[in-house]
């Protein structure tokens, strides 16, 4: 009973900490960095701005993590699945950039990685 209460209390404190950091530099630097934050047909925004060194014209690969159905021993629990490519069209501010899709399909919460 004490263990369960302790775990619940620790989780609640951690959740409050994250909520307090939602608009801080910590959330952009570690939690949201490289993530698609908005994805409507005419407006896709990612959390990579000039603070991260982003420039107009850079191409990023997009991917998402999915559950791995492979039940063999040693198999990864999640797998990284490539979904396409985007290009930065406009830097909005130090954290965000507007992008367009070059190929594939991009959804909110997908991840982006600079194509090197």
N, C-alpha and C positions, 0 to 999 in steps of 0.2 A: 504494500500500500504506500509506504514512504517512497519507494523507488518511482512508482507511477506518478505520485504527486511532485516529486523532484523533477522528473523529466518534463511534466506538463508546465511547471513553473519556468524551467530553463527555456523551453520552446516559446512561452509567452513573452519572456524578456527579450529573446532573440527577435521575435516578430515585431515587438515594439521598437527595437533598435533599427531594424530594416525600414519600418514605416517612417521613423524619424529621419532616415537618410535618403528617403525617396527623391528629394529635390537637391540633394547635396552632390558635391563633386565625386564622392565615393560611389554613388550609384552609376554615374556616367563612366567613371574610370574603370570599374571592375564588373558591375552587374549587367549593364546595358551595352557596353562596348561591343561593336560588331554585330548588332542585332537590328533586324527590321522592326521598326516601332509603329509604322503605319503602312498599310498596303491596300489602297483602293485603286480601281482601274486607272485613274488619272493622276494619282499622287502616291508615290512610294518614298518613304523617308527612312533612313538608316541612322544609327547612332555612331557615326564616324564623321567628325568635322575637322576643321583646320587645326584644332587642338591636338588631334591625332596624326596630323600631317597629311590629311586628305587633300586632293587637288582635283579640279574639274578635269574629266577625261580619264581618270583612273578606272580600271576594270577590276571588278571583284567577282569571285566565285561565290555562289550561294549554296547553302546546304542546310539540312535539318537532321536531327537525330531521331531515329525510330527504334522501336523495340526489335531486338533480334530474335527471330523464331527458332534459331539454331539451338537445340538443347544439348549439344555435345559438350563434354567436359572441356573447360578452358575457353569456351566461346564467349565473346564480349556480350554484355547484357544489352548495350545499345550499339547501333551502327550509324556511321556518318554517311548520309546519302546526298550526293550532289544533285542540285535542282536547277542550275542554270548559271547565267552571268548577268551582272548589272554594270552600268556605267554611271559615274557621278556627273550629273547635269548642272547642279548648283550647290554651293556650300551655303547652308542657311545660317549657321552660327558656329561657335567653337565646338559644339557637340554633334550637330545634325547636318545631314546632306540629303538633297533630293536626288533621286536616281531614276533611271529608266531601264527596262529589261531588254537585254540583248538577245537572250535565248532562255528557254525554259519557263518555269512558273515560280513566282515568288509570293510567299504568304507572310503575314504578320508573325513575328517570333522566329522566323528563319534567321540563320547566321550568315554573315558575310566575311570573306577573307580576301585580302589583296592578292590578285593574280600576279605572281612574280615569274 
